[in-house]
Amino acid sequence: MTASAPKILNFSMVLETENLETADLEGIIRSLASLEHQDISPKQANEVWLIESGDLPPDLLEQLLNRFPWIQTYPAPLEITYYEAKMLGAKLATGEIIVYFDSDCIYEANWLKNILTPFSENSDIQIVAGETKTRGDDPYGTAMTLIYIFPPFSNQTQLSKTSQYFLNNVAFRREVLLDNSIPTEIELYRGNCVIHAHSLRLSGYSIWKQPQAKATHAPPENLSHFFWRFLLIGYDYYWQKRVLSNDKFKQNIDNTVFGTSGKLQAFSERVKAIQSNPRHLLNLPLAIPIVIAALMLILMGYLITLINPNYLLRLYTNLTK
């Protein structure tokens, strides 16, 4: 006798095109194709919203809609930000659960089932975060495994509480998210979800990590993207520390995330992941200079922002308009 399929609550999915400003436009096709063959089909969603802010060429948009007819598009203002687009999708959604995904990620075949199942198994679960790691097994991929935003897979199998989430791989109960919106007014590039996670935990919510909901994220794809992405990581780090130094957060900051010891521990865990992968070990001599370059850019971004807090993001925004 085969085990019965888990009951799944009704859900909606949200993607935006603002994230394509630096991404490979073909990446969105690969991302959607990885969803098309999920154990639970996106066709079962109440809707799959594509918040379209003019970042997709009309011919590619038409191609997407022809190939993936289960997508619904919603035209958004050209100046909409990444987080504003994500929250707009939440307001449009009708599903009890909102699942967020991004165009620069590829999702494993059981990702959707694994990120949705905990909600139906436990009514107290409000937020489920999957695991996202950076793709690549060449020297550049090894460097990004060591230094980029996303840690290697934990190889855990059970749900556990966590202090953060990535918006390319997370699901919320819709009412919880609408009552506790992602902050969009902060002068951050991509760090708003860090502030949001702290806010949620301060409000008494637990974020549950589902290590079996796995996705891989593209690394910065060219020199310009690499340069700006790591500069802006430094920029975001400055602003995250500044926002979280507010009295509202001060007593609740998780030092395992923002403290020096926490950063060293996270880096140590990445080194262990490298050591367990022979391919990464072979790549290490060529990867180390890339890691050093990325670290220098992060430090430069932080110091520039320390001197002129709004300069980098405004410059980047003007250059990419």
C-alpha positions as protocol buffer text, in pm:
chain_id: "A"
residue {
  index: 1
  type: MET
  ca { x: 0 y: 0 z: 0 }
}
residue {
  index: 2
  type: THR
  ca { x: 145 y: 337 z: -99 }
}
residue {
  index: 3
  type: ALA
  ca { x: 139 y: 630 z: 140 }
}
residue {
  index: 4
  type: SER
  ca { x: -130 y: 885 z: 66 }
}
residue {
  index: 5
  type: ALA
  ca { x: -22 y: 1220 z: -69 }
}
residue {
  index: 6
  type: PRO
  ca { x: -5 y: 1496 z: 194 }
}
residue {
  index: 7
  type: LYS
  ca { x: -297 y: 1735 z: 205 }
}
residue {
  index: 8
  type: ILE
  ca { x: -198 y: 2074 z: 67 }
}
residue {
  index: 9
  type: LEU
  ca { x: -371 y: 2399 z: 162 }
}
residue {
  index: 10
  type: ASN
  ca { x: -474 y: 2629 z: -121 }
}
residue {
  index: 11
  type: PHE
  ca { x: -182 y: 2848 z: -224 }
}
residue {
  index: 12
  type: SER
  ca { x: -68 y: 3126 z: -454 }
}
residue {
  index: 13
  type: MET
  ca { x: 277 y: 3186 z: -602 }
}
residue {
  index: 14
  type: VAL
  ca { x: 448 y: 3520 z: -667 }
}
residue {
  index: 15
  type: LEU
  ca { x: 733 y: 3615 z: -900 }
}
residue {
  index: 16
  type: GLU
  ca { x: 842 y: 3964 z: -1008 }
}
residue {
  index: 17
  type: THR
  ca { x: 1048 y: 4093 z: -1300 }
}
residue {
  index: 18
  type: GLU
  ca { x: 1233 y: 4372 z: -1112 }
}
residue {
  index: 19
  type: ASN
  ca { x: 1496 y: 4115 z: -1016 }
}
residue {
  index: 20
  type: LEU
  ca { x: 1582 y: 4074 z: -1385 }
}
residue {
  index: 21
  type: GLU
  ca { x: 1769 y: 4405 z: -1396 }
}
residue {
  index: 22
  type: THR
  ca { x: 2095 y: 4216 z: -1343 }
}
residue {
  index: 23
  type: ALA
  ca { x: 1993 y: 3860 z: -1426 }
}
residue {
  index: 24
  type: ASP
  ca { x: 2012 y: 3653 z: -1741 }
}
residue {
  index: 25
  type: LEU
  ca { x: 1675 y: 3696 z: -1912 }
}
residue {
  index: 26
  type: GLU
  ca { x: 1684 y: 3331 z: -2014 }
}
residue {
  index: 27
  type: GLY
  ca { x: 1714 y: 3243 z: -1647 }
}
residue {
  index: 28
  type: ILE
  ca { x: 1344 y: 3304 z: -1595 }
}
residue {
  index: 29
  type: ILE
  ca { x: 1266 y: 3031 z: -1849 }
}
residue {
  index: 30
  type: ARG
  ca { x: 1491 y: 2786 z: -1667 }
}
residue {
  index: 31
  type: SER
  ca { x: 1335 y: 2881 z: -1335 }
}
residue {
  index: 32
  type: LEU
  ca { x: 978 y: 2835 z: -1456 }
}
residue {
  index: 33
  type: ALA
  ca { x: 1069 y: 2509 z: -1628 }
}
residue {
  index: 34
  type: SER
  ca { x: 1195 y: 2376 z: -1293 }
}
residue {
  index: 35
  type: LEU
  ca { x: 851 y: 2451 z: -1147 }
}
residue {
  index: 36
  type: GLU
  ca { x: 666 y: 2291 z: -1434 }
}
residue {
  index: 37
  type: HIS
  ca { x: 787 y: 1942 z: -1333 }
}
residue {
  index: 38
  type: GLN
  ca { x: 725 y: 1972 z: -958 }
}
residue {
  index: 39
  type: ASP
  ca { x: 562 y: 1692 z: -759 }
}
residue {
  index: 40
  type: ILE
  ca { x: 287 y: 1945 z: -694 }
}
residue {
  index: 41
  type: SER
  ca { x: 216 y: 2138 z: -1011 }
}
residue {
  index: 42
  type: PRO
  ca { x: 197 y: 2519 z: -1009 }
}
residue {
  index: 43
  type: LYS
  ca { x: -126 y: 2463 z: -1204 }
}
residue {
  index: 44
  type: GLN
  ca { x: -278 y: 2364 z: -868 }
}
residue {
  index: 45
  type: ALA
  ca { x: -214 y: 2715 z: -732 }
}
residue {
  index: 46
  type: ASN
  ca { x: -502 y: 2960 z: -704 }
}
residue {
  index: 47
  type: GLU
  ca { x: -281 y: 3178 z: -921 }
}
residue {
  index: 48
  type: VAL
  ca { x: 84 y: 3225 z: -1014 }
}
residue {
  index: 49
  type: TRP
  ca { x: 139 y: 3599 z: -1032 }
}
residue {
  index: 50
  type: LEU
  ca { x: 413 y: 3753 z: -1242 }
}
residue {
  index: 51
  type: ILE
  ca { x: 443 y: 4116 z: -1128 }
}
residue {
  index: 52
  type: GLU
  ca { x: 569 y: 4271 z: -1451 }
}
residue {
  index: 53
  type: SER
  ca { x: 737 y: 4612 z: -1422 }
}
residue {
  index: 54
  type: GLY
  ca { x: 867 y: 4647 z: -1776 }
}
residue {
  index: 55
  type: ASP
  ca { x: 1191 y: 4454 z: -1725 }
}
residue {
  index: 56
  type: LEU
  ca { x: 1097 y: 4180 z: -1973 }
}
residue {
  index: 57
  type: PRO
  ca { x: 1117 y: 4248 z: -2348 }
}
residue {
  index: 58
  type: PRO
  ca { x: 766 y: 4208 z: -2499 }
}
residue {
  index: 59
  type: ASP
  ca { x: 872 y: 3914 z: -2718 }
}
residue {
  index: 60
  type: LEU
  ca { x: 1013 y: 3723 z: -2418 }
}
residue {
  index: 61
  type: LEU
  ca { x: 702 y: 3797 z: -2213 }
}
residue {
  index: 62
  type: GLU
  ca { x: 485 y: 3661 z: -2495 }
}
residue {
  index: 63
  type: GLN
  ca { x: 708 y: 3353 z: -2517 }
}
residue {
  index: 64
  type: LEU
  ca { x: 675 y: 3294 z: -2142 }
}
residue {
  index: 65
  type: LEU
  ca { x: 298 y: 3321 z: -2146 }
}
residue {
  index: 66
  type: ASN
  ca { x: 273 y: 3082 z: -2440 }
}
residue {
  index: 67
  type: ARG
  ca { x: 504 y: 2826 z: -2282 }
}
residue {
  index: 68
  type: PHE
  ca { x: 370 y: 2861 z: -1927 }
}
residue {
  index: 69
  type: PRO
  ca { x: -1 y: 2940 z: -1963 }
}
residue {
  index: 70
  type: TRP
  ca { x: -56 y: 2898 z: -1588 }
}
residue {
  index: 71
  type: ILE
  ca { x: 112 y: 3237 z: -1528 }
}
residue {
  index: 72
  type: GLN
  ca { x: -98 y: 3550 z: -1476 }
}
residue {
  index: 73
  type: THR
  ca { x: 69 y: 3886 z: -1532 }
}
residue {
  index: 74
  type: TYR
  ca { x: 0 y: 4205 z: -1344 }
}
residue {
  index: 75
  type: PRO
  ca { x: 144 y: 4530 z: -1484 }
}
residue {
  index: 76
  type: ALA
  ca { x: 327 y: 4726 z: -1216 }
}
residue {
  index: 77
  type: PRO
  ca { x: 482 y: 5075 z: -1220 }
}
residue {
  index: 78
  type: LEU
  ca { x: 829 y: 5093 z: -1374 }
}
residue {
  index: 79
  type: GLU
  ca { x: 975 y: 5236 z: -1054 }
}
residue {
  index: 80
  type: ILE
  ca { x: 845 y: 4959 z: -828 }
}
residue {
  index: 81
  type: THR
  ca { x: 1111 y: 4801 z: -606 }
}
residue {
  index: 82
  type: TYR
  ca { x: 1176 y: 4432 z: -552 }
}
residue {
  index: 83
  type: TYR
  ca { x: 1006 y: 4424 z: -212 }
}
residue {
  index: 84
  type: GLU
  ca { x: 715 y: 4643 z: -321 }
}
residue {
  index: 85
  type: ALA
  ca { x: 652 y: 4399 z: -607 }
}
residue {
  index: 86
  type: LYS
  ca { x: 661 y: 4105 z: -367 }
}
residue {
  index: 87
  type: MET
  ca { x: 408 y: 4271 z: -136 }
}
residue {
  index: 88
  type: LEU
  ca { x: 187 y: 4367 z: -431 }
}
residue {
  index: 89
  type: GLY
  ca { x: 176 y: 3999 z: -521 }
}
residue {
  index: 90
  type: ALA
  ca { x: 67 y: 3916 z: -166 }
}
residue {
  index: 91
  type: LYS
  ca { x: -220 y: 4164 z: -190 }
}
residue {
  index: 92
  type: LEU
  ca { x: -333 y: 4017 z: -523 }
}
residue {
  index: 93
  type: ALA
  ca { x: -308 y: 3656 z: -406 }
}
residue {
  index: 94
  type: THR
  ca { x: -613 y: 3462 z: -289 }
}
residue {
  index: 95
  type: GLY
  ca { x: -442 y: 3149 z: -158 }
}
residue {
  index: 96
  type: GLU
  ca { x: -416 y: 3077 z: 213 }
}
residue {
  index: 97
  type: ILE
  ca { x: -41 y: 3027 z: 162 }
}
residue {
  index: 98
  type: ILE
  ca { x: 181 y: 3259 z: -44 }
}
residue {
  index: 99
  type: VAL
  ca { x: 491 y: 3100 z: -196 }
}
residue {
  index: 100
  type: TYR
  ca { x: 770 y: 3327 z: -318 }
}
residue {
  index: 101
  type: PHE
  ca { x: 1020 y: 3229 z: -587 }
}
residue {
  index: 102
  type: ASP
  ca { x: 1269 y: 3418 z: -806 }
}
residue {
  index: 103
  type: SER
  ca { x: 1373 y: 3411 z: -1169 }
}
residue {
  index: 104
  type: ASP
  ca { x: 1741 y: 3343 z: -1089 }
}
residue {
  index: 105
  type: CYS
  ca { x: 1671 y: 3022 z: -897 }
}
residue {
  index: 106
  type: ILE
  ca { x: 1619 y: 2662 z: -1007 }
}
residue {
  index: 107
  type: TYR
  ca { x: 1402 y: 2451 z: -780 }
}
residue {
  index: 108
  type: GLU
  ca { x: 1433 y: 2080 z: -703 }
}
residue {
  index: 109
  type: ALA
  ca { x: 1142 y: 1862 z: -815 }
}
residue {
  index: 110
  type: ASN
  ca { x: 997 y: 1821 z: -465 }
}
residue {
  index: 111
  type: TRP
  ca { x: 1051 y: 2185 z: -357 }
}
residue {
  index: 112
  type: LEU
  ca { x: 691 y: 2300 z: -376 }
}
residue {
  index: 113
  type: LYS
  ca { x: 556 y: 1995 z: -193 }
}
residue {
  index: 114
  type: ASN
  ca { x: 817 y: 2024 z: 80 }
}
residue {
  index: 115
  type: ILE
  ca { x: 763 y: 2394 z: 143 }
}
residue {
  index: 116
  type: LEU
  ca { x: 382 y: 2360 z: 152 }
}
residue {
  index: 117
  type: THR
  ca { x: 340 y: 2039 z: 354 }
}
residue {
  index: 118
  type: PRO
  ca { x: 437 y: 2180 z: 699 }
}
residue {
  index: 119
  type: PHE
  ca { x: 144 y: 2425 z: 689 }
}
residue {
  index: 120
  type: SER
  ca { x: -112 y: 2147 z: 660 }
}
residue {
  index: 121
  type: GLU
  ca { x: 66 y: 1928 z: 914 }
}
residue {
  index: 122
  type: ASN
  ca { x: 79 y: 2196 z: 1185 }
}
residue {
  index: 123
  type: SER
  ca { x: -165 y: 2487 z: 1206 }
}
residue {
  index: 124
  type: ASP
  ca { x: 79 y: 2676 z: 1433 }
}
residue {
  index: 125
  type: ILE
  ca { x: 337 y: 2705 z: 1153 }
}
residue {
  index: 126
  type: GLN
  ca { x: 313 y: 3047 z: 990 }
}
residue {
  index: 127
  type: ILE
  ca { x: 640 y: 3082 z: 794 }
}
residue {
  index: 128
  type: VAL
  ca { x: 847 y: 2816 z: 619 }
}
residue {
  index: 129
  type: ALA
  ca { x: 1188 y: 2897 z: 470 }
}
residue {
  index: 130
  type: GLY
  ca { x: 1361 y: 2664 z: 227 }
}
residue {
  index: 131
  type: GLU
  ca { x: 1734 y: 2636 z: 167 }
}
residue {
  index: 132
  type: THR
  ca { x: 1900 y: 2817 z: -124 }
}
residue {
  index: 133
  type: LYS
  ca { x: 2263 y: 2770 z: -224 }
}
residue {
  index: 134
  type: THR
  ca { x: 2475 y: 2925 z: -500 }
}
residue {
  index: 135
  type: ARG
  ca { x: 2523 y: 2723 z: -819 }
}
residue {
  index: 136
  type: GLY
  ca { x: 2861 y: 2641 z: -968 }
}
residue {
  index: 137
  type: ASP
  ca { x: 3141 y: 2387 z: -925 }
}
residue {
  index: 138
  type: ASP
  ca { x: 3414 y: 2575 z: -1113 }
}
residue {
  index: 139
  type: PRO
  ca { x: 3661 y: 2809 z: -931 }
}
residue {
  index: 140
  type: TYR
  ca { x: 3411 y: 3095 z: -951 }
}
residue {
  index: 141
  type: GLY
  ca { x: 3140 y: 2874 z: -803 }
}
residue {
  index: 142
  type: THR
  ca { x: 3374 y: 2770 z: -524 }
}
residue {
  index: 143
  type: ALA
  ca { x: 3448 y: 3135 z: -446 }
}
residue {
  index: 144
  type: MET
  ca { x: 3077 y: 3217 z: -437 }
}
residue {
  index: 145
  type: THR
  ca { x: 3012 y: 2920 z: -208 }
}
residue {
  index: 146
  type: LEU
  ca { x: 3259 y: 3077 z: 36 }
}
residue {
  index: 147
  type: ILE
  ca { x: 3155 y: 3442 z: 14 }
}
residue {
  index: 148
  type: TYR
  ca { x: 2817 y: 3501 z: -153 }
}
residue {
  index: 149
  type: ILE
  ca { x: 2489 y: 3547 z: 33 }
}
residue {
  index: 150
  type: PHE
  ca { x: 2362 y: 3190 z: 25 }
}
residue {
  index: 151
  type: PRO
  ca { x: 2517 y: 2917 z: 243 }
}
residue {
  index: 152
  type: PRO
  ca { x: 2567 y: 2558 z: 128 }
}
residue {
  index: 153
  type: PHE
  ca { x: 2288 y: 2309 z: 194 }
}
residue {
  index: 154
  type: SER
  ca { x: 2284 y: 2199 z: 557 }
}
residue {
  index: 155
  type: ASN
  ca { x: 2209 y: 1832 z: 474 }
}
residue {
  index: 156
  type: GLN
  ca { x: 1956 y: 1834 z: 756 }
}
residue {
  index: 157
  type: THR
  ca { x: 1623 y: 1656 z: 705 }
}
residue {
  index: 158
  type: GLN
  ca { x: 1394 y: 1787 z: 979 }
}
residue {
  index: 159
  type: LEU
  ca { x: 1216 y: 2117 z: 1033 }
}
residue {
  index: 160
  type: SER
  ca { x: 1396 y: 2347 z: 1275 }
}
residue {
  index: 161
  type: LYS
  ca { x: 1364 y: 2709 z: 1385 }
}
residue {
  index: 162
  type: THR
  ca { x: 1584 y: 2962 z: 1209 }
}
residue {
  index: 163
  type: SER
  ca { x: 1654 y: 3334 z: 1238 }
}
residue {
  index: 164
  type: GLN
  ca { x: 1621 y: 3437 z: 874 }
}
residue {
  index: 165
  type: TYR
  ca { x: 1480 y: 3356 z: 533 }
}
residue {
  index: 166
  type: PHE
  ca { x: 1550 y: 3431 z: 168 }
}
residue {
  index: 167
  type: LEU
  ca { x: 1264 y: 3577 z: -32 }
}
residue {
  index: 168
  type: ASN
  ca { x: 1345 y: 3352 z: -329 }
}
residue {
  index: 169
  type: ASN
  ca { x: 1250 y: 3044 z: -123 }
}
residue {
  index: 170
  type: VAL
  ca { x: 990 y: 3106 z: 147 }
}
residue {
  index: 171
  type: ALA
  ca { x: 619 y: 3065 z: 212 }
}
residue {
  index: 172
  type: PHE
  ca { x: 388 y: 3258 z: 447 }
}
residue {
  index: 173
  type: ARG
  ca { x: 33 y: 3227 z: 563 }
}
residue {
  index: 174
  type: ARG
  ca { x: -120 y: 3514 z: 371 }
}
residue {
  index: 175
  type: GLU
  ca { x: -291 y: 3684 z: 665 }
}
residue {
  index: 176
  type: VAL
  ca { x: 28 y: 3679 z: 871 }
}
residue {
  index: 177
  type: LEU
  ca { x: 224 y: 3844 z: 590 }
}
residue {
  index: 178
  type: LEU
  ca { x: -43 y: 4109 z: 523 }
}
residue {
  index: 179
  type: ASP
  ca { x: -52 y: 4190 z: 895 }
}
residue {
  index: 180
  type: ASN
  ca { x: 329 y: 4201 z: 912 }
}
residue {
  index: 181
  type: SER
  ca { x: 438 y: 4347 z: 578 }
}
residue {
  index: 182
  type: ILE
  ca { x: 794 y: 4339 z: 452 }
}
residue {
  index: 183
  type: PRO
  ca { x: 926 y: 4693 z: 515 }
}
residue {
  index: 184
  type: THR
  ca { x: 970 y: 4877 z: 185 }
}
residue {
  index: 185
  type: GLU
  ca { x: 1062 y: 5224 z: 308 }
}
residue {
  index: 186
  type: ILE
  ca { x: 1412 y: 5135 z: 437 }
}
residue {
  index: 187
  type: GLU
  ca { x: 1716 y: 5252 z: 236 }
}
residue {
  index: 188
  type: LEU
  ca { x: 1826 y: 4899 z: 153 }
}
residue {
  index: 189
  type: TYR
  ca { x: 1897 y: 4721 z: -173 }
}
residue {
  index: 190
  type: ARG
  ca { x: 1822 y: 4358 z: -85 }
}
residue {
  index: 191
  type: GLY
  ca { x: 1839 y: 4341 z: 294 }
}
residue {
  index: 192
  type: ASN
  ca { x: 1478 y: 4415 z: 387 }
}
residue {
  index: 193
  type: CYS
  ca { x: 1399 y: 4051 z: 459 }
}
residue {
  index: 194
  type: VAL
  ca { x: 1665 y: 4050 z: 733 }
}
residue {
  index: 195
  type: ILE
  ca { x: 1483 y: 4335 z: 909 }
}
residue {
  index: 196
  type: HIS
  ca { x: 1151 y: 4166 z: 842 }
}
residue {
  index: 197
  type: ALA
  ca { x: 1271 y: 3839 z: 996 }
}
residue {
  index: 198
  type: HIS
  ca { x: 1378 y: 4020 z: 1313 }
}
residue {
  index: 199
  type: SER
  ca { x: 1044 y: 4201 z: 1325 }
}
residue {
  index: 200
  type: LEU
  ca { x: 851 y: 3877 z: 1289 }
}
residue {
  index: 201
  type: ARG
  ca { x: 1047 y: 3708 z: 1566 }
}
residue {
  index: 202
  type: LEU
  ca { x: 1004 y: 4015 z: 1789 }
}
residue {
  index: 203
  type: SER
  ca { x: 628 y: 3982 z: 1731 }
}
residue {
  index: 204
  type: GLY
  ca { x: 638 y: 3623 z: 1849 }
}
residue {
  index: 205
  type: TYR
  ca { x: 643 y: 3436 z: 1518 }
}
residue {
  index: 206
  type: SER
  ca { x: 875 y: 3145 z: 1452 }
}
residue {
  index: 207
  type: ILE
  ca { x: 1046 y: 3100 z: 1116 }
}
residue {
  index: 208
  type: TRP
  ca { x: 1077 y: 2732 z: 1034 }
}
residue {
  index: 209
  type: LYS
  ca { x: 1353 y: 2607 z: 808 }
}
residue {
  index: 210
  type: GLN
  ca { x: 1254 y: 2324 z: 575 }
}
residue {
  index: 211
  type: PRO
  ca { x: 1591 y: 2188 z: 457 }
}
residue {
  index: 212
  type: GLN
  ca { x: 1423 y: 1964 z: 201 }
}
residue {
  index: 213
  type: ALA
  ca { x: 1281 y: 2260 z: 8 }
}
residue {
  index: 214
  type: LYS
  ca { x: 1596 y: 2320 z: -197 }
}
residue {
  index: 215
  type: ALA
  ca { x: 1682 y: 2573 z: -465 }
}
residue {
  index: 216
  type: THR
  ca { x: 2002 y: 2685 z: -634 }
}
residue {
  index: 217
  type: HIS
  ca { x: 2071 y: 3051 z: -710 }
}
residue {
  index: 218
  type: ALA
  ca { x: 2279 y: 3193 z: -993 }
}
residue {
  index: 219
  type: PRO
  ca { x: 2601 y: 3373 z: -889 }
}
residue {
  index: 220
  type: PRO
  ca { x: 2667 y: 3727 z: -1017 }
}
residue {
  index: 221
  type: GLU
  ca { x: 2682 y: 3671 z: -1391 }
}
residue {
  index: 222
  type: ASN
  ca { x: 2939 y: 3922 z: -1514 }
}
residue {
  index: 223
  type: LEU
  ca { x: 3204 y: 4164 z: -1388 }
}
residue {
  index: 224
  type: SER
  ca { x: 2964 y: 4458 z: -1356 }
}
residue {
  index: 225
  type: HIS
  ca { x: 2711 y: 4250 z: -1165 }
}
residue {
  index: 226
  type: PHE
  ca { x: 2989 y: 4113 z: -940 }
}
residue {
  index: 227
  type: PHE
  ca { x: 3125 y: 4463 z: -872 }
}
residue {
  index: 228
  type: TRP
  ca { x: 2791 y: 4618 z: -781 }
}
residue {
  index: 229
  type: ARG
  ca { x: 2647 y: 4320 z: -598 }
}
residue {
  index: 230
  type: PHE
  ca { x: 2935 y: 4299 z: -350 }
}
residue {
  index: 231
  type: LEU
  ca { x: 2954 y: 4677 z: -308 }
}
residue {
  index: 232
  type: LEU
  ca { x: 2583 y: 4674 z: -223 }
}
residue {
  index: 233
  type: ILE
  ca { x: 2628 y: 4385 z: 20 }
}
residue {
  index: 234
  type: GLY
  ca { x: 2857 y: 4621 z: 213 }
}
residue {
  index: 235
  type: TYR
  ca { x: 2597 y: 4897 z: 176 }
}
residue {
  index: 236
  type: ASP
  ca { x: 2319 y: 4671 z: 304 }
}
residue {
  index: 237
  type: TYR
  ca { x: 2528 y: 4547 z: 594 }
}
residue {
  index: 238
  type: TYR
  ca { x: 2579 y: 4906 z: 713 }
}
residue {
  index: 239
  type: TRP
  ca { x: 2206 y: 4984 z: 693 }
}
residue {
  index: 240
  type: GLN
  ca { x: 2098 y: 4656 z: 852 }
}
residue {
  index: 241
  type: LYS
  ca { x: 2322 y: 4725 z: 1152 }
}
residue {
  index: 242
  type: ARG
  ca { x: 2193 y: 5084 z: 1170 }
}
residue {
  index: 243
  type: VAL
  ca { x: 1827 y: 4983 z: 1157 }
}
residue {
  index: 244
  type: LEU
  ca { x: 1874 y: 4698 z: 1403 }
}
residue {
  index: 245
  type: SER
  ca { x: 2051 y: 4929 z: 1649 }
}
residue {
  index: 246
  type: ASN
  ca { x: 1713 y: 5096 z: 1701 }
}
residue {
  index: 247
  type: ASP
  ca { x: 1577 y: 5040 z: 2053 }
}
residue {
  index: 248
  type: LYS
  ca { x: 1293 y: 4832 z: 1905 }
}
residue {
  index: 249
  type: PHE
  ca { x: 1543 y: 4569 z: 1792 }
}
residue {
  index: 250
  type: LYS
  ca { x: 1849 y: 4622 z: 2012 }
}
residue {
  index: 251
  type: GLN
  ca { x: 1768 y: 4366 z: 2278 }
}
residue {
  index: 252
  type: ASN
  ca { x: 1657 y: 4108 z: 2025 }
}
residue {
  index: 253
  type: ILE
  ca { x: 1941 y: 4098 z: 1775 }
}
residue {
  index: 254
  type: ASP
  ca { x: 2063 y: 3747 z: 1716 }
}
residue {
  index: 255
  type: ASN
  ca { x: 2440 y: 3775 z: 1756 }
}
residue {
  index: 256
  type: THR
  ca { x: 2481 y: 3442 z: 1577 }
}
residue {
  index: 257
  type: VAL
  ca { x: 2374 y: 3631 z: 1264 }
}
residue {
  index: 258
  type: PHE
  ca { x: 2516 y: 3981 z: 1311 }
}
residue {
  index: 259
  type: GLY
  ca { x: 2794 y: 3943 z: 1564 }
}
residue {
  index: 260
  type: THR
  ca { x: 3157 y: 3894 z: 1463 }
}
residue {
  index: 261
  type: SER
  ca { x: 3152 y: 3546 z: 1615 }
}
residue {
  index: 262
  type: GLY
  ca { x: 2845 y: 3465 z: 1410 }
}
residue {
  index: 263
  type: LYS
  ca { x: 3011 y: 3575 z: 1088 }
}
residue {
  index: 264
  type: LEU
  ca { x: 3319 y: 3367 z: 1167 }
}
residue {
  index: 265
  type: GLN
  ca { x: 3104 y: 3066 z: 1251 }
}
residue {
  index: 266
  type: ALA
  ca { x: 2913 y: 3100 z: 923 }
}
residue {
  index: 267
  type: PHE
  ca { x: 3238 y: 3125 z: 728 }
}
residue {
  index: 268
  type: SER
  ca { x: 3376 y: 2824 z: 915 }
}
residue {
  index: 269
  type: GLU
  ca { x: 3071 y: 2620 z: 814 }
}
residue {
  index: 270
  type: ARG
  ca { x: 3127 y: 2717 z: 452 }
}
residue {
  index: 271
  type: VAL
  ca { x: 3491 y: 2612 z: 473 }
}
residue {
  index: 272
  type: LYS
  ca { x: 3378 y: 2273 z: 607 }
}
residue {
  index: 273
  type: ALA
  ca { x: 3141 y: 2238 z: 310 }
}
residue {
  index: 274
  type: ILE
  ca { x: 3429 y: 2315 z: 74 }
}
residue {
  index: 275
  type: GLN
  ca { x: 3652 y: 2059 z: 246 }
}
residue {
  index: 276
  type: SER
  ca { x: 3392 y: 1786 z: 198 }
}
residue {
  index: 277
  type: ASN
  ca { x: 3374 y: 1846 z: -178 }
}
residue {
  index: 278
  type: PRO
  ca { x: 3685 y: 1732 z: -373 }
}
residue {
  index: 279
  type: ARG
  ca { x: 3594 y: 1951 z: -671 }
}
residue {
  index: 280
  type: HIS
  ca { x: 3581 y: 2262 z: -453 }
}
residue {
  index: 281
  type: LEU
  ca { x: 3915 y: 2172 z: -296 }
}
residue {
  index: 282
  type: LEU
  ca { x: 4079 y: 2151 z: -638 }
}
residue {
  index: 283
  type: ASN
  ca { x: 3933 y: 2490 z: -728 }
}
residue {
  index: 284
  type: LEU
  ca { x: 4048 y: 2660 z: -408 }
}
residue {
  index: 285
  type: PRO
  ca { x: 4378 y: 2815 z: -532 }
}
residue {
  index: 286
  type: LEU
  ca { x: 4194 y: 2994 z: -814 }
}
residue {
  index: 287
  type: ALA
  ca { x: 3893 y: 3077 z: -595 }
}
residue {
  index: 288
  type: ILE
  ca { x: 4083 y: 3254 z: -317 }
}
residue {
  index: 289
  type: PRO
  ca { x: 4170 y: 3569 z: -523 }
}
residue {
  index: 290
  type: ILE
  ca { x: 3801 y: 3601 z: -617 }
}
residue {
  index: 291
  type: VAL
  ca { x: 3703 y: 3574 z: -250 }
}
residue {
  index: 292
  type: ILE
  ca { x: 3955 y: 3845 z: -159 }
}
residue {
  index: 293
  type: ALA
  ca { x: 3821 y: 4074 z: -433 }
}
residue {
  index: 294
  type: ALA
  ca { x: 3464 y: 4022 z: -309 }
}
residue {
  index: 295
  type: LEU
  ca { x: 3566 y: 4092 z: 51 }
}
residue {
  index: 296
  type: MET
  ca { x: 3740 y: 4414 z: -55 }
}
residue {
  index: 297
  type: LEU
  ca { x: 3426 y: 4528 z: -238 }
}
residue {
  index: 298
  type: ILE
  ca { x: 3208 y: 4453 z: 65 }
}
residue {
  index: 299
  type: LEU
  ca { x: 3446 y: 4651 z: 287 }
}
residue {
  index: 300
  type: MET
  ca { x: 3457 y: 4935 z: 34 }
}
residue {
  index: 301
  type: GLY
  ca { x: 3077 y: 4943 z: 13 }
}
residue {
  index: 302
  type: TYR
  ca { x: 3050 y: 4953 z: 391 }
}
residue {
  index: 303
  type: LEU
  ca { x: 3307 y: 5234 z: 428 }
}
residue {
  index: 304
  type: ILE
  ca { x: 3155 y: 5444 z: 149 }
}
residue {
  index: 305
  type: THR
  ca { x: 2814 y: 5408 z: 313 }
}
residue {
  index: 306
  type: LEU
  ca { x: 2959 y: 5493 z: 653 }
}
residue {
  index: 307
  type: ILE
  ca { x: 3076 y: 5825 z: 505 }
}
residue {
  index: 308
  type: ASN
  ca { x: 2776 y: 5891 z: 279 }
}
residue {
  index: 309
  type: PRO
  ca { x: 2484 y: 5665 z: 379 }
}
residue {
  index: 310
  type: ASN
  ca { x: 2264 y: 5702 z: 69 }
}
residue {
  index: 311
  type: TYR
  ca { x: 2523 y: 5748 z: -204 }
}
residue {
  index: 312
  type: LEU
  ca { x: 2578 y: 5395 z: -338 }
}
residue {
  index: 313
  type: LEU
  ca { x: 2216 y: 5288 z: -380 }
}
residue {
  index: 314
  type: ARG
  ca { x: 2117 y: 5615 z: -544 }
}
residue {
  index: 315
  type: LEU
  ca { x: 2414 y: 5598 z: -780 }
}
residue {
  index: 316
  type: TYR
  ca { x: 2334 y: 5237 z: -869 }
}
residue {
  index: 317
  type: THR
  ca { x: 1965 y: 5322 z: -922 }
}
residue {
  index: 318
  type: ASN
  ca { x: 2052 y: 5610 z: -1154 }
}
residue {
  index: 319
  type: LEU
  ca { x: 2297 y: 5397 z: -1352 }
}
residue {
  index: 320
  type: THR
  ca { x: 2048 y: 5113 z: -1404 }
}
residue {
  index: 321
  type: LYS
  ca { x: 1744 y: 5324 z: -1496 }
}
